[in-house]
Amino acid sequence: MGRRFAELAFSPLVKRQQQQHGSRHLYEQVERSSDLGDQLGPDEQAFIRERDGFYMASVSETGWPYIQYRGGEKGFLHVIDARTLGFADLRGNTQYISVGNLQHDDRVALFFMDYPNQSRLKILGRARNHEGDADARKLIEELRVPGEKSPAERAVLIHVEAFDWNCPQHITPRYSEAELAKLLEPMRHRLDALEAENKRLRGSAG
């Protein structure tokens, strides 16, 4: 964890809880760290590029938090530079809750999960919607995944303020169909070889 994440996440009430539960001294060291932690390094950028989805939290003008899942092909969330992420926002259920929330408060929290490897990355940032003009249309085309058939209504750019890696504790490994296929590929090859050997042996015995 870098200093910037602690500055944003550790409010006075949070610090009071840390003090009460005995972890405050650990995070005081983080707050004095020379590592600001406000730019995505090579590890963070590579991790994001490998994700096929992420969760984004925003807050409404009535104070209620809202979490939305955004998914697509790997790489649909573009790492534009060390402090900027962007994606083409595809048409969904037309509730526009996140879109409306960002008009009130541009702050977002992003959550990236790698279930097979039990890793997670948290990002705090500020998001801006680009929609309805020539510049927005150009940006949408730059961010669209080639071959995507769903219409993109806007481009979303996220300015990274801070990030933090979570520990793997309590993450239950889960696998997508593609990830399972890759894991099971050696077993399938072995089964194919055994079937071929059985067929050969049956033929020679006859």
Number of C-alpha atoms within 10 A of each C-alpha: 18 20 22 21 21 20 13 11 12 16 11 9 9 12 16 13 14 16 13 10 9 10 12 15 10 10 17 13 10 18 18 12 14 9 12 19 19 22 18 21 12 9 8 16 17 13 15 23 15 14 18 17 20 18 15 18 17 25 21 17 12 8 9 9 12 14 16 13 11 16 15 14 14 14 17 23 27 20 19 14 14 15 16 18 20 24 24 25 24 19 13 12 7 6 9 10 15 19 18 14 22 19 13 13 15 18 18 24 20 20 19 19 20 21 15 14 13 16 17 17 18 16 22 24 20 18 23 17 19 19 17 11 9 10 11 17 18 11 19 23 14 15 23 21 18 10 6 11 9 10 12 19 18 23 25 22 22 23 23 23 22 25 26 20 14 13 11 14 8 7 15 10 12 12 13 10 8 9 11 12 13 11 12 12 11 11 12 12 11 12 12 12 12 12 12 12 12 12 12 11 11 10 9 8 7 5
